[in-house]
Amino acid sequence: MVIKYVTLLTENIAEESTFFTSVLAFTPVGEMELWPGVSCRLFSSADQNTHFAIIPKPKNFDGKNVIILNTENCMQAFNDMQATGVEFVSDPYETAAGVIVEFKDKAGNHFVLLEERALEEL
Amino acid sequence: MEYCLELNNGNKICVSKTAYKERSFINRDLSFHFAFNGCENFFFKKRTLAIFPDSFLTLSSGTVCAVDVNSPYPVQLMSVYFSKEFVADFKRSLLVNASKMLDNPAGLDPSEDLVINETIHPFIGDMKYNIGHLNDLVNSNSQDELLISEHLYHALLNYHSLYKKEIFQIEKNLSFLQKGTREEIYRRLNLAREYIYSNYNQSINLKDLASYSCMSVTHLIRTFKQAYDMTPHQFLMQIRLNRSRLLLRSTNYPINEVVNLIGFDSTSTFIKLFRQRYDTTPLKYRRSNSISVPA
């Protein structure tokens, strides 16, 4: 499991995008519909080691940022982590970005476990 | 060699790796069938359908069916059989909203149902990933019934989404037809598609295709284009080029052999179409995407 995207919530997505591209020299790498109806704008550093997802409005998570973790197999991870007592706030579900399941830690921090899928590929 | 895993909830998953197989059976439950690296033929209700790695077959319960495999190399197959109780549970959880579940836990809204189209479907997207994980689990002798059942639930969900997406497209593109007519046209267009999926490597005659689909040639071409935004010929080219990629990736067959296997008459036409579609040549594609050759 690796950190894939650090999310940033912003009310002004154009301003935030300009900051990432012009000031930090990040490259926009597209958009991803992470939750139904919520599309993130993605930025990667030149060395491809750091990835940010800019979310337009803090709708779903009480204004808190979330950490997006990547996994090869979301359902396997869901199954394994449930057995170790992780508190999930959803069952795994499919989105345009791949399969997602969400969980919280004891402090109420929100995490998204994402299995990215190239759905257009044969 | 076949290995079947029967779960306590009545679902069954069978995996096998074989170059030769001949079998007849009565399909007791709703089932999905996959061939990961070759071809399996199904004979039922006077139809002959072939599945390849880019397609899968759904069969309804009660269908009498024969299957065969005859391949120069072992083909990895998987069949998933869903118990009636599991399917009923799926329908309840998916199609009945929460309040209805509380009011009527055993009831179903008759207007919403899991419709099983007994035909070939594209094996892409979430279904491909989900079944890939399921195949890995079964082949690693996993006995984790909860996880396996989760994958099976999602397989039904993936199928349902695929069906809904198709129906939505048909309803949008053929909106000028009445509902009953549209459903009948959809059924016949499905026949045309399964014929192309199964006979893609033959010289397909439009008259035969139209006759199989119970339509006239003109009607078939017109409605196919309206429904899927492409002609039957374009659909055939798409299948052939997709399958050429599978062969390029997973075999060492020379290009001429690949061209023959996917039903093209001319290598130069194939290379031209391949370049147009994928913006690269078949050889370059093979070099950058090659995986191990089937044992």
Interface residues (C-beta under 8 A of the other chain):
Chain A: N73 M75 Q76 F78 N79 P92 E94 G98 V99 E115 R117 L119 E121 L122
Chain B: D54 I124 G125 D126 Y129 H133 D144 L146 L147 E150 H151 H154 L157 N158 S161 N242 R245 L246
